[in-house]
Amino acid sequence: MSCSVAVCNSPVFSPLSSLFCTKTSIISPSPEALNLSLTQLNTSSSSHASPSPSSPSSPFRIRLQKPPSGSLLSSSASAPSSSLVSSSAAGLGPGSVSTILKRKRPARLDIPVATTAVCFGVPATPCEVLRELEREGDGYSVYCKRGRREAMEDRFSASVELQGDSKQAFFGVFDGHGGAKAAEFVAQKLEKNIVDEIERRDLSKVKEAVKEGYMKTDAEFLKEDISGGTCCVTALIKNGNLIVSNAGDCRAVMSRAGVAEALTSDHRPSREDERNRIETSGGYVDLCRGVWRIQGCLAVSRGIGDQHLKQWVISEPETKIIGIESECEFLILASDGLWDKVSNQEAVDIARPSCLGISKQNALGACKKLVDLSVSRGSSDDVSVMLVQLGTYI
């Protein structure tokens, strides 16, 4: 079916008289045509009726050719004239008008809605679905704030009165990458594995016990066949000693009489010894957009998980043991979301007045100040800060 439209008084068309009413072959229908006007719709009662002239008050004229005989849209000669929407208008069969002129609505698509937290064999903790999480316990405070990701990937663990001893405790902060599953797993398993290994050995072999606890947790996670990994920093308090370990770029900083003392060293490919170890084992370290990465992807050189890079990303921690003395005031365990924006001494200076307040201590408030400072300086990462009052364990 063809359609031609002529518009009068339009700047688009040239107002030549040859286009309007001079050539009947253009605007006047043949016996095979139908004339429709916006103000007046006239149909011919006979196939040989004379054409009606164009209405001077109507700027539009539509010319519709009749379909060839024998087609599905062929007209019936005996059909009476009626309006355009009539079932028999212009000789079209019943239902033909609605079939041609009416657009059929497409079928509705049912799109499933994704849930906020997806867990694969590991239950979600509140910090995965909440933007902020705070907690206060006996001698410690922790505050976590989600960055720009859809879910929090940081986790922590805190256990006091280990084995019924008020002078023993375990604390940890875990910064996941590639999802939260590795950090979630380690937060649940690492403490038990370390404590079990310590009980099997002499007190002189604490470092070996912690190492075995880390590596056992890593082996158990790899058996789960779950992607992702996590950086770790842990502090075990036992027999008046502070045993601090890390794998990755989570950091532990202690305030010794107001002076910041870093107890861990970040494991990153930019460290010369770490880069040499990686290259000796057949890997490579590349500078990508100002950040050193293993095989061009991961910015940390140690951690738990990361099965696809396990040949170079080892889970062996570095451990340091110090005796807790009166000048050991408090310990800060935090993810790199803090340390990328706040220096060690600056963190101690901000937290110290709240941790050693004579009238009222507010360690949780100090955690919030540190997190908010990091965010105000442009951190888009998850930020987790834990403060441990060391004076409780002397």
N, C-alpha and C positions, 0 to 999 in steps of 0.2 A: 504494500500500500504506500503510495507516495503522497506527500503533502507539500503544498507551496503556499507561502504567506506573503502578502503584499501589505506594507504598512505605509499609510498616507501621512504626510506632514512630518516625516521622520528625517533627521539630518543624515541618517545612514544611507538612505536611498535617494537617488537623483529624482527630482520631481518631473521627470519627463512624462509628457502626456501619453507617450507610447506604452508606458507601463500600466496606465489606468484607463480602462474603458474604450480605448481606441482599437485594440486588437482583441476581438472576441475570442480568439483562439487561446488567449492567455487567461483572461479573467472570466470569460463566459464558459460555462460547462457544456460539454458535448452531451449527447443523449446518454453517455456512459458516466456522467459526473453528478456530483451532489454539491450544492452551494449552501454554506452555513455562514450566518452572520451573528455577531455578538449580541445585537439588539433584536434581530429577527431571524428565526430559523425557518426557512421555507423549503419544503421538499416537494418534489414533483410527483403528482398523482399518476403521471404517465411517463413512460420512458422517452416519449417524443415531445414533451412539453417544452415551450420556448423558455429560454433563460431569462431570469429576472434581473433587472439592472442592479447595479451596486447601490447600496443605501448611502446617501451622502452624509448621514450622521454617524456612520460606523467607519472607523479607520482600519478595520481588519476584514479580510476576506480569506476564507479557508477553502481550499479546493481539495476534495477527497475523491480519488478515483475508485470506481467499483472494482472489486476483485474479479478475475476472470471466471467465467462460468465453469462449473464443475469443481471449484475449490471449496474448502470448508467454509469460507466466508461468502459464498455466492448468494446473491439476493433472490428473494422470491418476488416475482412480478405482481402477484396478487396481494402483496402485503400492504395494508393501509398505511397512510402517512400519519406520523405522530411526532412526539417530541424526541430529542436526541437520546434521552435515557430510557425511552420506551423499549420494551423487549423486542418489538418488531420495527424499530426505527431504521430508516434507510434500507429496509429489506433484510436486516441481519436477523438471524435466527435467535430464539430465546436463549438468554445467557451469554450471547456473543459479546455484547457490550461490556459486561462485567469482566469477561475473560480477557478482552483486549485492553480496556482502559484502566482496569484496577490492578494495582501492583500487589502481589502476594507477600505477606509478611514472612520473613525467614524464621526457621525454627529457633527456639530459644536455646542458648548455650549455657549449660550448667558448669561453671568453673569452680573447682574445689578451693576452699579457703585454707591456706597454710596455717598451722598452729604457731604460737609464739616460740615455744621451745620444743626442739626435737631431740629425743634421747634414744641412743642405741645401746641398750643394755646398761646404761648408767643413769641413775635418777638425777633430775635437775635440782639444783640448790636454789634458794631464793635469789641469790645474786645474779642468776642467769636471766630472770624475767623482770627484775627490778632495776631501776636506774641507779639507786643508791642502797647501800647496806651498811649498817653500823652495829657494833656489838661491844659490850663491856663485860669483862670477867674479872676474876680475882688476880689482880696484878697486871692486866693487859687491856688494851683497847685497840679496836681495828675499825677502819672506815674504808669502804670501796665505792668507787664511782665509775659508772660505765662511760666509755668514750663514744665515738660516732658509730660504732658497730651496732648491729641490731640486737646482739646478745652479749652479756658480760662473759669474758673469757678468763678473768682472774678468779682464783680460788684461794682460800686460806684454811688453816687448821690450827686449833689451840686446845691443848689438854693440860690441865693442872692436876696436882696431886697424883702423879703417876705412881702406880703400885701402892697407893695409899700414903705416899710420902708428900707432905706439903712443900717440901724443898725440891721436888722434882717436877719438871714440866717440859712440854714440847710445843714449839710454835713453828709455823711455816707459811710462806706466801708463794703462790704458784701462778705464773703468768703463761697462760696457754696461747698457742698460735695454731692457725688452721682449724679452729673450733675449740670448744671448751671441754671436750671429752677427755683429753689427756690430763688436764689440770684437775678435773673432777675425780678421775681415777686415782691420781697420785695423792690428792688430799685425803682420800679414804684409806689408802694402803701404806703409804710411806712410813708413817709413824710406827705402826705395828711391826713392819719389817725391820726397822732400825732397832727398836727396843728388843726384839727377839734376837737379833744378831749380837747385841751387846751382852745379853744374858748368857750367851754361849761362849763368850771369850773373857779373858782377863781384863782388868781395868786398864792395863797398859796397851791394849790393842783396840782402843775405842775408834781410832781413825779407820782401821780396817773394817770394823763392824759397821760404821756408817757407810763406808764405800760399798760393802756387800748389800746393805739395805737399799741403797740407791739402785744398784745394778739388778737386784732381784725384782724390785718394783718395775724397772724398765723391761725386763724379760717377761714379766707377767702381762704388762700392757701390750707388748708386741704380739703375744699369743692371742689377744682379743681381735687382732687384725683390724684395728681402727686407725684411721688417718689422723694426722695432727701430732703435736708435741707440746711440751711445756718446759719452761725454765723454773728452777727451784732455788729457794733459800730457806734453810731450816736452822733452828736453834734448840738444842737439847741442854737442859739444865739438870745436872746430876752431880751429887757429892761436892757441891760448891764450885763446880766448874761450868763454864759456858762453852759448849761445843757447837761451833757455827760451821755450816757447810753450804756450798752453792754449786749449781750447774746451770750455766747460762748467765743472763745479765740482771737477774734479781740481786739485790745488794743488802748487806747488813752493815750498819754503822752504829757504833757505840759512843755515848757521851762519857768521856773520862774527865771529870772535874770541869765540864764545859767545853772540852776540846774534842772535836770529831775525830774518831778513829775508825777507819774502814777495816772491817774484819774479813771482807771478801774482795775478790778481784773479778771483774766482769769477763766472761768467756765470749769473746767476739773474734771474728776472723781477722780483725785489724791488729790483734796482739801478735807479736812476732813469733812467739813460741807456738801459739795455736796455728798460725799460718804455716809454719814449718812442719808441724805434725800432719796437717791436712795434705800438704803437697807431697810429703814423704809417703803417705799412704795412697797416692794416686789421684787425689782430688785437686781442685784448683779454686783459687779465691779471686774474685773479680770485683772491681769497683763499679757499682751500678747507681747512678744518680747520687753520688757522694757517699754511698754506704757500701762497705765491704760485705760481700755475700759469698757463701759457699755454693759452688756450682751455679752461681748467678741467681740464687733464690733465697737462702736463709741467712739472716743477719746474726745468728748466734752459733757458736761452735760446740756447745755442750747442752745437753738437756735429756729429758726422758721422752721417748717416742721417736717421731720422725723416721719411720721405717725406711722410706725411700732414700734417706741420706745417712743411714746408720753406720756405714763404713767410716764416715768422717765426723758425724755428730755423736760423740760418745756420752754416756751417762755417768762416767766416773766423776765424782765431786772433788773439790778441794776443801779441806777441813782444817780449821784452826781451833785450838783449845787454849783458853785463858782462865785464870782463877778470878772469881768475882770478889772484888775488894770494895772497900767503902767509897772509894772515888769513882767506881763504876756506877753511873747514875741510871741510865736507861738505854735500851737498845731499840733501834729503828730497823724494821724489816719492811722492804717496799719493792714494788715492781719497777721496771724501767720507766714507766709512765711518770714517776716522780723524779728519778735521778737524771732523766734527759733534760729537765728544766730547772732543777734545784740542786745546788751543790751540797756536799756533805756537811760542811760547817754551817751553811745557811739553814739547813734542816735542823741541826742541833740548836742553833740560836733561837729559832722560832718555837721549837717544842719545849725547850728547857724551862721557861717561866711557868708553863702550864703543868709540867711534870713535877716541878720542885716547889710549887706554890706553898707558902707557909700556912695561909688561911684555908685555901681550898684548891685542891688539885683537879685539873680537868684535862686528863690525857686524851680523851675522845675529842675535845675541842681542838687540841693540838693536831691530831690526825686530820681533822677537817680543814684546819688552816693550811696545812701542807698540801693537801689535795687541791684545794681551791686556788692556791698560789700556782701550782703547776698548770691548772686549767686556764687561769688568767694569762699565763705566758704562752698559750697556744697549744697545749698538749691535747691531742685528739685521741690518745690511747686510753685504755682502761688504766685507772690509777688506784692502787691499793697500798695502804700504809698501816702498819701495826707497831704500836709502842708497848714495850715490855719494861716494867719497873723492876730493875735488877736488885734494888734494895730489899725486895720481898724475899729473896732467896739467899741472903747472906746468913 
